[in-house]
Amino acid sequence: MTNNKKQIFLNEVTDQIKSKEAKLYVADELNYHLKEAKRSWTEKGLTEIEAEEKAIKQMGSPTKLGIQLNKLHRPKLDWWLVLLLAAALGLSFLPMFSLGYMDDKHFLVYKILIVLIGVTAAVGIMLIDYRKWQQLGWLFYLVGVLVQIILMIFPNTMINGIPLLKFGPVTIESLMALPFFYLAWASFFHNEKLKIWHFLVLFLFPILLFLALPSISTIYLYFVMVFVMLWWSKFSKKVKWLITTGTFSSILLTGIIFSPFIKPYQVVRLLAFLNPEKYSHGAGFTILKIHELMSKAGWFGNSMTKDFIPEAHTNFVFVSFTYYYGWLFGFLLVMILLLFAARMIAIQPKIKDLYGKLLLIGGVALYGVQLVSNIGMTFGFFPVTSMSLPFISYGLMPTVLNAIIIGVVLSVYRRKDFYSYVN
């Protein structure tokens, strides 16, 4: 009889709640509180029936409680991130206009397709309850490894010696493995049973596959993402320092051992980064050309001028953007892109669930390292490499990667009032 009363009470409360996800969460939360209240009353000498009736009565009116909980646990949309996403994707069309690519129907259609896929990915992931991914770490990890292996064994095209899978206008590259490793490591770091040797094996295996592809820029993104998440994990500080110092020492030692096997063109690229003038007719040409274009940009750009810009719509899209539209527009673009990271960081203290925090931190790391590296490469602070400017560079995989990150952040934010306990 008492169980029936409790169920009637829970049904009356949850009837006031519109969100299906919130209904389940509220029912579990109320059930827990009723059990605790019932236990308290039984310890004071009441019978099971009396204790449960007392616990239900303590909760007050189920209708009023349901209305209050509906307001409290209603799924929320982070409009700041949505507006930033719309602004960034809108601005991504400007370099295409200035470079004349929008006159080509192929580029126009493909660019629209890229944006639509990016928006669909962000919205679709936002609607999924992120907590469902927590137990799927191994599945995500294996999918990421499978993407790498397929690219190694079954590529159907090669660009600059890098194996790719091309299906019509869609090209799959090693970068596509990163979202899966991102979700996998959030799950692994949330698991208290993760040991140091587990970490080393799981961390190093994808790096070996990335080296075989090869994809140095993707290794760089993967490396930064994992180590940033490591420092937010459940490992003790001693273990974190041990893993970090051990890994960096191993990398340094490996670099020294294999330095004689570095190919000459790789050495030239490094020397050109340090002294581009000396290699102005070779590897240093691009660096010097970028410096020249940026110095010519002015506050309002050169919209009427056409000049050669290397990789103008991909790795150096910020150069073409600033050169044609000016430093004022360039500064505005950087501010919008920085606000993505700032917003993700601002959300983090509001998330009490550790798994949600790990997803946020990993997302900030993945997004932030792309942004800093691309802008740093433009100003000569980083070596020239294949690094896209988030949402602005032309290309499907970089856009999808960053759209997935934003979708995950929106999913965590949307449910920040569901999972309010620290675990």
C-alpha positions, 0 to 999 in steps of 0.5 A, a space after each residue: 500500500 505504501 509503495 503505491 502511495 509513493 508511486 502515486 506521489 512520484 507520478 504526480 510530481 513527474 507529470 508536471 515535468 515536460 522533459 523526458 530526460 528530466 522526468 527520469 532524473 527527478 524520479 530517481 532523485 526523489 526516490 533516493 530522498 524518500 528512502 533516506 527520509 524513511 530510514 531516518 524516521 524508522 530509526 526514530 521508532 516509526 513502523 515502515 508504513 508510518 515512516 514512508 507516509 511521513 517521508 511523503 508528507 514531508 515533501 509537500 504538495 506533489 504538484 507544486 514540487 513538480 512545477 518547481 523541479 520543472 523550472 530547475 531541471 529544464 534542459 537549457 540551451 547555451 545561446 552564447 555558443 549557438 550564436 558564436 557557432 552561427 557567427 563563425 560559420 557565417 564568417 567562413 564564407 568571406 575568404 571564399 568570396 575574396 578568393 573568387 572560389 564562390 564563382 565556382 559552383 563546385 566550391 559553393 555547393 561543397 562549402 554549403 554542404 560542409 556547413 550543413 554537416 557541421 551544424 547537423 553534427 553539433 545539434 545531433 550530439 547536443 540532443 544526446 545525453 552525454 552520460 550515455 557515452 560514459 560506459 562506451 570508452 572502449 567502443 570509442 577507442 576501438 572505432 578511433 583505432 579502426 579509422 586509423 587502420 582502414 586509412 593505412 590499409 585501404 586508402 583510395 587516394 594520396 595527397 602529399 604522401 598522406 593516405 586518404 579515403 575519398 567518397 565523392 566530395 567527402 574525404 576522410 583523413 586521420 583527423 576523423 579518429 580524434 573525436 573518438 579518442 576524445 570521448 574514449 579518454 574522457 571515459 578512461 580518465 573517469 574510471 578509477 581502475 585505470 592504471 599507469 601501465 593501462 594509460 601508457 599502452 592506450 596512449 602510445 598505440 594510437 601515436 604509433 598508428 598516426 606515425 605510420 600514416 603519417 600525421 604529425 599535426 594530428 599527433 600534436 592535437 592528440 598529445 595535448 588533448 590527452 595530457 590536459 585531460 590527464 591533469 583533470 583526472 582522478 589520478 593523484 598529483 604524484 602519478 600525474 607528475 610521474 606520467 608527464 615527466 616520464 613521457 616527455 623524457 621518453 620523447 626527448 630520448 627518442 628524438 635524440 636516438 632517431 635524430 640521425 634518421 631525420 630526413 633532410 627536408 625535415 631539417 630544412 623546414 626546421 632551419 627555415 622556421 628559425 631563419 627564413 631569410 636564409 632559405 628564401 628560395 625554398 622552405 622559407 619562401 612561404 614564411 616570408 610571403 606570409 609576413 609580407 602579406 600581413 604587413 600589407 593588410 592595413 586596417 581595412 584590407 585590400 579587397 580590390 587587389 589580387 595577390 598569391 597567398 599560399 594555402 589561402 583557404 585552408 592552413 593560411 585562411 587567417 592570412 587571406 581573411 586579414 589581407 582582403 578584409 583588414 586588421 579590424 576584421 581579422 581582430 574581430 574574427 580572432 575575438 569570436 574564435 577566442 570567445 568559444 574557448 572563453 565560454 567553454 572555460 566559463 561553463 566548467 565551474 557550473 558542471 559538478 559531474 566529473 565526466 562532464 568536466 573531462 569532456 569540457 576540458 578535453 574539448 577546450 584543449 582540442 579546440 584551443 590548440 588548433 586556434 593558438 597553433 594556426 594563429 601562431 603559425 601565421 605570426 611566425 611563433 609556430 612552424 608551418 604545418 597542417 593546422 586548420 583555423 577552427 570553423 574558418 578553414 575550408 575542409 570537411 574533417 576540421 569543421 566536423 571535428 570542431 562541430 562535434 566538440 561544440 555539440 558535446 559542450 552543448 550536451 553537457 551544458 544542456 544537462 548541467 542541472 540533471 547531474 548536480 552531484 560530484 562523482 
